[in-house]
Amino acid sequence: MDAPTAARLAAGIGMGLATIGPGIGIGLLTGHTAEAIARQPEASGDIRTAFIIGLALAEALALYAFVIAIILLFVVK
């Protein structure tokens, strides 16, 4: 297997595996946020703020994997 083919394969597998974690994390975060707001509606502003920060951090992991996959696809020759 030559280097460009290995880079394409690594990019595909890497993106697939790297999006599993953030996907699960975002799902758990959303579920627990809804549960927390249902239990304490008066604290929904603080809960929502923490949710948005956590969501951005979890989504950043998928974006990092995307950047690495793009580098593998277009830089490795």
C-alpha positions in Angstrom: 0.0 0.0 0.0 1.5 3.4 -1.0 1.5 6.5 1.2 -1.4 8.4 -0.4 -3.7 5.4 -0.1 -2.7 4.8 3.5 -3.3 8.5 4.2 -6.8 8.4 2.7 -7.6 5.2 4.7 -6.2 6.8 7.9 -8.2 9.9 7.3 -11.5 8.0 6.9 -11.0 5.7 9.8 -9.7 8.6 12.0 -12.8 10.7 11.3 -15.1 7.9 11.9 -13.6 7.0 15.3 -13.1 10.6 16.3 -16.7 11.5 15.8 -18.0 8.7 18.0 -16.7 10.3 21.2 -18.1 13.8 20.7 -21.4 12.3 19.4 -21.8 10.3 22.6 -20.7 13.2 24.7 -23.1 15.7 23.1 -26.0 13.2 23.5 -25.2 12.6 27.2 -24.7 16.3 27.8 -28.1 17.2 26.1 -29.9 14.5 28.1 -28.5 15.5 31.4 -29.1 19.2 30.7 -32.8 18.6 30.0 -33.0 16.5 33.1 -31.3 19.2 35.2 -33.6 21.9 33.9 -36.7 19.8 34.5 -35.5 19.3 38.1 -34.6 22.9 38.8 -36.2 25.3 36.3 -35.1 28.4 38.3 -31.4 27.5 37.5 -32.0 27.0 33.8 -29.8 30.1 32.9 -26.8 28.7 34.7 -27.4 25.2 33.4 -27.8 26.4 29.8 -24.6 28.4 30.0 -22.6 25.3 31.2 -24.3 23.3 28.5 -23.2 25.6 25.7 -19.6 25.7 27.0 -19.5 21.9 27.2 -21.1 21.6 23.8 -18.5 23.8 22.2 -15.7 21.9 23.9 -17.1 18.5 22.7 -17.7 19.8 19.2 -14.1 21.1 19.1 -12.8 17.6 19.3 -14.6 16.6 16.1 -13.3 19.7 14.4 -9.7 18.9 15.4 -10.1 15.4 13.9 -11.5 17.0 10.7 -8.5 19.3 10.4 -6.1 16.3 10.9 -8.1 14.3 8.2 -7.8 17.2 5.8 -4.1 17.5 6.4 -3.7 13.7 5.8 -5.7 14.0 2.5 -4.1 17.0 1.0 -0.6 17.2 2.5 0.7 13.6 2.5 2.0 12.6 -0.9 
